[in-house]
Amino acid sequence: MPIHPYLSFNGNCREAVEFYAEVFETETQKIMTMGEIPPSPDYPLPDEAKNLVMHTQLKIDGTSVMFSDTFPGMPYNQGSNITLAFVNKNTDQIKSCFYKLQEGGRIDMELQESSWSRLYGQVTDKFGISWQFNYDG
């Protein structure tokens, strides 16, 4: 089960992905924008954010590196903008690891269905490491 690095950017994700694709001579994957996700009354999307990157990835020497822009209004701290993404086809394993990591840490987004996954959640462990959990099935 691979762990994928997930890099967050403050509005310049598309530029970064194109740069890394050129550096590592790899193809850019489909870029999903924030404007493509279903609207949520809890998180209204400003018009200027619709072209920001919601998600994309690059294969760099066999490793999937994932990328997104930070949602408008959410905190962004350069240097602490990396999370680890646990992507798995086993929901029981996702739940087990998720809840073990939250002990002494905090749940940032409870495990739930999302527009792109049957099960998705975010947790910060007791060491301050941010994790994303995503069902891949």
Backbone as CSV, one residue per row, in Angstrom:
resi,resn,N_x,N_y,N_z,CA_x,CA_y,CA_z,C_x,C_y,C_z
1,MET,0.829,-1.174,0.000,0.000,0.000,0.000,0.877,1.241,0.000
2,PRO,0.874,1.968,-1.092,1.742,3.145,-1.194,1.205,4.330,-0.406
3,ILE,2.120,5.160,0.040,1.802,6.451,0.640,2.204,7.493,-0.388
4,HIS,1.291,8.415,-0.697,1.548,9.416,-1.726,1.768,10.792,-1.103
5,PRO,2.851,11.480,-1.455,2.997,12.864,-1.003,1.932,13.734,-1.665
6,TYR,1.397,14.690,-0.909,0.363,15.590,-1.413,0.827,17.012,-1.139
7,LEU,1.082,17.761,-2.199,1.610,19.117,-2.088,0.498,20.132,-2.306
8,SER,0.405,21.106,-1.412,-0.605,22.165,-1.519,0.062,23.477,-1.884
9,PHE,-0.645,24.270,-2.682,-0.113,25.546,-3.160,-1.122,26.652,-2.904
10,ASN,-0.642,27.882,-2.943,-1.476,29.037,-2.648,-1.869,29.763,-3.933
11,GLY,-2.509,29.010,-4.855,-2.986,29.619,-6.093,-2.101,29.398,-7.301
12,ASN,-0.921,28.823,-7.112,-0.005,28.613,-8.234,0.269,27.128,-8.490
13,CYS,-0.694,26.282,-8.163,-0.522,24.840,-8.328,-0.319,24.447,-9.789
14,ARG,-1.128,24.991,-10.672,-1.031,24.637,-12.098,0.378,24.930,-12.620
15,GLU,0.913,26.090,-12.271,2.265,26.470,-12.680,3.295,25.490,-12.111
16,ALA,3.131,25.103,-10.851,4.066,24.168,-10.218,4.017,22.800,-10.892
17,VAL,2.809,22.312,-11.178,2.658,21.000,-11.817,3.310,20.999,-13.194
18,GLU,3.077,22.042,-13.964,3.696,22.130,-15.293,5.218,22.170,-15.182
19,PHE,5.728,22.878,-14.187,7.170,22.951,-13.959,7.732,21.571,-13.604
20,TYR,7.103,20.881,-12.634,7.592,19.561,-12.227,7.477,18.546,-13.358
21,ALA,6.422,18.636,-14.163,6.268,17.723,-15.301,7.417,17.910,-16.281
22,GLU,7.813,19.158,-16.499,8.932,19.434,-17.396,10.246,18.948,-16.791
23,VAL,10.461,19.234,-15.523,11.701,18.835,-14.848,11.881,17.324,-14.892
24,PHE,10.806,16.576,-14.558,10.905,15.121,-14.460,10.481,14.405,-15.739
25,GLU,10.254,15.185,-16.814,9.910,14.634,-18.126,8.777,13.619,-18.031
26,THR,7.661,14.067,-17.480,6.494,13.209,-17.321,5.257,13.946,-17.821
27,GLU,4.218,13.200,-18.107,2.980,13.778,-18.624,2.132,14.338,-17.489
28,THR,1.505,15.466,-17.748,0.552,16.036,-16.802,-0.747,15.249,-16.888
29,GLN,-1.294,14.870,-15.737,-2.578,14.174,-15.679,-3.703,15.198,-15.819
30,LYS,-4.935,14.726,-15.866,-6.087,15.638,-15.897,-6.055,16.515,-14.646
31,ILE,-6.317,17.785,-14.840,-6.383,18.725,-13.726,-7.853,19.006,-13.427
32,MET,-8.302,18.624,-12.216,-9.664,18.907,-11.779,-9.648,20.268,-11.079
33,THR,-10.506,21.159,-11.515,-10.553,22.489,-10.905,-11.607,22.535,-9.793
34,MET,-11.488,23.533,-8.939,-12.469,23.703,-7.866,-13.852,24.000,-8.429
35,GLY,-13.899,24.611,-9.602,-15.174,24.896,-10.239,-15.897,23.657,-10.734
36,GLU,-15.197,22.522,-10.846,-15.804,21.276,-11.322,-16.486,20.479,-10.221
37,ILE,-16.196,20.778,-8.961,-16.806,19.997,-7.886,-18.208,20.525,-7.603
38,PRO,-19.105,19.650,-7.140,-20.463,20.109,-6.839,-20.433,21.203,-5.763
39,PRO,-21.250,22.235,-5.914,-21.246,23.328,-4.940,-21.721,22.866,-3.564
40,SER,-21.196,23.514,-2.527,-21.586,23.222,-1.151,-21.999,24.521,-0.469
41,PRO,-23.149,24.526,0.191,-23.557,25.747,0.895,-22.612,26.089,2.051
42,ASP,-21.904,25.079,2.573,-20.964,25.314,3.675,-19.687,26.003,3.210
43,TYR,-19.326,25.805,1.950,-18.097,26.379,1.394,-18.397,27.043,0.055
44,PRO,-19.027,28.219,0.066,-19.308,28.887,-1.209,-18.006,29.217,-1.931
45,LEU,-17.989,28.972,-3.217,-16.777,29.152,-4.014,-16.812,30.501,-4.722
46,PRO,-15.864,31.383,-4.399,-15.812,32.661,-5.112,-15.489,32.433,-6.590
47,ASP,-15.997,33.287,-7.454,-15.762,33.143,-8.894,-14.279,33.058,-9.228
48,GLU,-13.455,33.850,-8.541,-12.019,33.868,-8.854,-11.312,32.569,-8.454
49,ALA,-11.991,31.687,-7.721,-11.376,30.425,-7.300,-11.749,29.253,-8.200
50,LYS,-12.659,29.450,-9.131,-13.168,28.337,-9.933,-12.105,27.665,-10.790
51,ASN,-11.053,28.382,-11.167,-9.988,27.785,-11.977,-8.821,27.276,-11.150
52,LEU,-8.906,27.401,-9.821,-7.850,26.846,-8.974,-7.887,25.325,-9.055
53,VAL,-6.751,24.692,-8.804,-6.636,23.237,-8.913,-7.205,22.572,-7.661
54,MET,-8.203,21.722,-7.861,-8.754,20.910,-6.774,-7.879,19.677,-6.567
55,HIS,-7.459,19.059,-7.688,-6.626,17.855,-7.595,-6.004,17.534,-8.949
56,THR,-4.767,17.111,-8.893,-4.088,16.501,-10.031,-2.922,15.700,-9.483
57,GLN,-2.256,14.952,-10.344,-1.093,14.196,-9.899,-0.118,14.005,-11.041
58,LEU,1.107,13.723,-10.663,2.159,13.369,-11.612,2.762,12.047,-11.181
59,LYS,3.171,11.237,-12.139,3.970,10.047,-11.850,5.422,10.473,-11.995
60,ILE,6.142,10.473,-10.897,7.551,10.849,-10.912,8.358,9.629,-10.518
61,ASP,9.026,9.050,-11.491,9.853,7.862,-11.269,9.086,6.767,-10.530
62,GLY,7.841,6.533,-10.951,7.036,5.454,-10.386,6.219,5.835,-9.160
63,THR,6.405,7.027,-8.631,5.661,7.473,-7.454,4.616,8.504,-7.861
64,SER,3.404,8.337,-7.358,2.361,9.339,-7.591,2.551,10.474,-6.601
65,VAL,2.729,11.680,-7.136,2.792,12.881,-6.311,1.530,13.671,-6.631
66,MET,0.764,13.999,-5.591,-0.523,14.664,-5.772,-0.400,16.145,-5.437
67,PHE,-1.267,16.956,-6.053,-1.176,18.408,-5.942,-2.562,19.033,-5.844
68,SER,-2.650,20.163,-5.149,-3.866,20.982,-5.166,-3.534,22.392,-4.703
69,ASP,-4.446,23.308,-5.010,-4.382,24.643,-4.428,-5.131,24.600,-3.103
70,THR,-4.776,25.483,-2.188,-5.484,25.612,-0.922,-6.828,26.293,-1.183
71,PHE,-7.875,25.790,-0.556,-9.203,26.383,-0.708,-9.160,27.827,-0.219
72,PRO,-9.768,28.741,-0.957,-9.754,30.150,-0.551,-10.249,30.337,0.890
73,GLY,-9.494,31.118,1.652,-9.851,31.389,3.038,-9.269,30.416,4.040
74,MET,-8.724,29.288,3.553,-8.097,28.318,4.451,-6.649,28.739,4.683
75,PRO,-6.090,28.408,5.853,-4.706,28.814,6.120,-3.720,28.108,5.198
76,TYR,-2.692,28.820,4.824,-1.621,28.273,3.993,-0.296,28.717,4.593
77,ASN,0.538,27.752,4.930,1.855,28.047,5.481,2.905,27.361,4.632
78,GLN,3.666,28.151,3.899,4.709,27.579,3.059,5.689,26.826,3.945
79,GLY,6.023,25.614,3.535,6.914,24.765,4.312,6.154,23.697,5.073
80,SER,4.894,23.973,5.410,4.077,22.960,6.080,2.877,22.610,5.202
81,ASN,3.096,22.684,3.902,2.014,22.487,2.947,2.058,21.108,2.303
82,ILE,2.541,20.112,3.054,2.645,18.750,2.537,1.848,17.822,3.442
83,THR,1.043,16.953,2.835,0.342,15.914,3.577,0.685,14.572,2.954
84,LEU,0.446,13.508,3.694,0.606,12.165,3.156,-0.775,11.628,2.828
85,ALA,-0.918,11.064,1.635,-2.209,10.540,1.181,-2.173,9.017,1.208
86,PHE,-3.044,8.415,2.017,-3.190,6.973,2.108,-4.345,6.591,1.195
87,VAL,-4.027,5.937,0.082,-5.020,5.574,-0.923,-5.120,4.055,-0.934
88,ASN,-6.329,3.522,-0.702,-6.464,2.088,-0.511,-7.834,1.626,-0.978
89,LYS,-7.943,0.345,-1.326,-9.203,-0.245,-1.773,-9.959,-0.932,-0.629
90,ASN,-9.376,-0.949,0.579,-9.963,-1.648,1.718,-10.506,-0.628,2.725
91,THR,-11.832,-0.501,2.783,-12.422,0.512,3.670,-12.141,0.217,5.143
92,ASP,-12.088,-1.062,5.522,-11.790,-1.395,6.920,-10.390,-0.932,7.306
93,GLN,-9.438,-1.118,6.405,-8.075,-0.684,6.683,-7.990,0.844,6.745
94,ILE,-8.702,1.515,5.847,-8.736,2.981,5.874,-9.260,3.458,7.228
95,LYS,-10.386,2.900,7.674,-10.984,3.313,8.947,-10.056,3.019,10.119
96,SER,-9.448,1.845,10.124,-8.557,1.467,11.219,-7.378,2.429,11.337
97,CYS,-6.704,2.672,10.232,-5.540,3.567,10.250,-5.954,4.996,10.593
98,PHE,-7.059,5.445,10.042,-7.557,6.805,10.287,-7.767,7.031,11.785
99,TYR,-8.488,6.116,12.434,-8.824,6.316,13.843,-7.629,6.076,14.762
100,LYS,-6.700,5.233,14.360,-5.470,5.080,15.151,-4.645,6.360,15.104
101,LEU,-4.565,6.981,13.931,-3.777,8.211,13.796,-4.407,9.385,14.544
102,GLN,-5.720,9.393,14.707,-6.362,10.523,15.386,-6.185,10.467,16.904
103,GLU,-5.761,9.317,17.443,-5.528,9.223,18.890,-4.374,10.150,19.265
104,GLY,-4.652,11.133,20.071,-3.643,12.117,20.443,-3.486,13.220,19.414
105,GLY,-4.183,13.087,18.298,-4.154,14.101,17.242,-5.530,14.724,17.113
106,ARG,-5.919,15.020,15.870,-7.248,15.595,15.666,-7.780,15.208,14.283
107,ILE,-9.083,15.089,14.216,-9.751,14.843,12.940,-10.020,16.200,12.302
108,ASP,-9.498,16.401,11.097,-9.718,17.646,10.365,-10.954,17.559,9.480
109,MET,-11.225,16.372,8.943,-12.443,16.109,8.173,-12.803,14.651,8.423
110,GLU,-13.957,14.427,9.019,-14.403,13.078,9.342,-14.481,12.239,8.067
111,LEU,-14.251,10.924,8.191,-14.403,10.033,7.041,-15.836,10.136,6.531
112,GLN,-15.969,10.364,5.231,-17.287,10.550,4.636,-17.209,10.364,3.127
113,GLU,-18.358,10.226,2.520,-18.419,10.166,1.063,-18.189,11.565,0.513
114,SER,-17.468,11.626,-0.594,-17.230,12.907,-1.262,-17.620,12.760,-2.728
115,SER,-17.507,13.845,-3.463,-17.871,13.791,-4.880,-16.885,12.954,-5.688
116,TRP,-15.678,12.692,-5.165,-14.672,11.931,-5.903,-14.362,10.568,-5.283
117,SER,-14.908,10.286,-4.103,-14.564,9.035,-3.441,-15.701,8.572,-2.537
118,ARG,-15.834,7.256,-2.426,-16.831,6.677,-1.527,-16.477,6.935,-0.058
119,LEU,-15.172,7.138,0.216,-14.725,7.372,1.586,-13.500,8.271,1.556
120,TYR,-13.596,9.416,2.230,-12.493,10.376,2.262,-12.489,11.075,3.614
121,GLY,-11.296,11.326,4.153,-11.181,12.067,5.402,-9.770,12.585,5.594
122,GLN,-9.620,13.496,6.543,-8.314,14.080,6.847,-8.102,14.068,8.354
123,VAL,-6.877,13.759,8.761,-6.525,13.722,10.175,-5.105,14.253,10.341
124,THR,-4.848,14.911,11.468,-3.494,15.319,11.826,-3.094,14.476,13.027
125,ASP,-1.967,13.763,12.917,-1.566,12.865,13.996,-0.906,13.629,15.147
126,LYS,-0.566,12.901,16.204,-0.024,13.534,17.410,1.343,14.172,17.200
127,PHE,1.968,13.888,16.058,3.258,14.495,15.739,3.108,15.707,14.821
128,GLY,1.858,16.046,14.478,1.606,17.192,13.614,1.646,16.880,12.134
129,ILE,1.708,15.586,11.774,1.720,15.178,10.368,0.277,15.083,9.876
130,SER,0.000,15.725,8.741,-1.341,15.705,8.148,-1.467,14.526,7.190
131,TRP,-2.586,13.823,7.297,-2.880,12.655,6.470,-4.221,12.835,5.778
132,GLN,-4.279,12.381,4.521,-5.540,12.282,3.790,-5.802,10.802,3.549
133,PHE,-7.032,10.383,3.717,-7.422,9.000,3.461,-8.437,9.004,2.339
134,ASN,-8.195,8.141,1.342,-9.034,8.137,0.153,-9.261,6.703,-0.309
135,TYR,-10.531,6.331,-0.442,-10.880,5.021,-0.991,-10.664,5.051,-2.497
136,ASP,-9.976,4.041,-3.007,-9.676,3.944,-4.435,-10.291,2.664,-4.969
137,GLY,-11.540,2.722,-5.374,-12.180,1.493,-5.801,-13.119,1.624,-6.918
